[in-house]
Amino acid sequence: MHNSAVVWEGRSRLPGRAPIVAIVSGLTRASMNTKTGRMAQLWILRADQPPTDAQATGADAAVCGNCPLRPALGGGCYVVTAQAPQSVWRSWRRGRVPRWGAAAVAQYARQRQLPIRLGAYGDPAAVPIDVIRTLAQGAPRHTGYTHQWRTARGRRLQPYCMASVDNGPEASVAQAQGWRTFRTSWTGPAAGEITCPASEEAGKRTTCARCTLCDGAQILDGRKSIVIRPHGYAMGRMQGD
């Protein structure tokens, strides 16, 4: 039994149309991430170069789009591409990751009550919407985030993903458009927001796998949006009001 599987491979749906691959890992081995807990992880990666190279040169735009946390844009992305993304990419390049497709992975996740984190690295807007829809609707629970919420392609993700925003004014704009938002902030939640229950500042009351509040916005969704302090190894360069 393989721990990872390809759910889609092709040209990025983000500008440039570079070749990318979408891989779900954590199918048989639990994640070591204590905040997320036991979740399968969707990695969206350049197919033609290692994640470290793509991030260093700005070629990560094919998988991260206009995300301001990209190092090429001066941001402080919390994902260490030399770790899990690089390991997943190398296994795939060596032919060790089978192609299952989104439907098979979603069915597997449902059978094992395994939530899926959409975009452990990379933006879900980079892959076809039917792939994201199949994973989100087929898995028992999911979380998801997109920085492409202003774009037509990003707006199709609203039922499945949170709008990743970087300050209060952005959050207000996104929420007015029907999004629930996920915002980094040094000062804590504003009206209509709560602190991430799995965060250190909230006392780690739960894990993402148990919570899954970050699963997008449904019609007349009255749930709060989420706020978390800047975190990760590059937190000094992360935005957040």
Summary of the structure (lengths in Angstrom):
residues: 241
radius of gyration: 16.5
end to end distance: 44.6
largest distance: 48.9
contacts: 834
relative contact order: 0.16
helix: 28%
strand: 20%
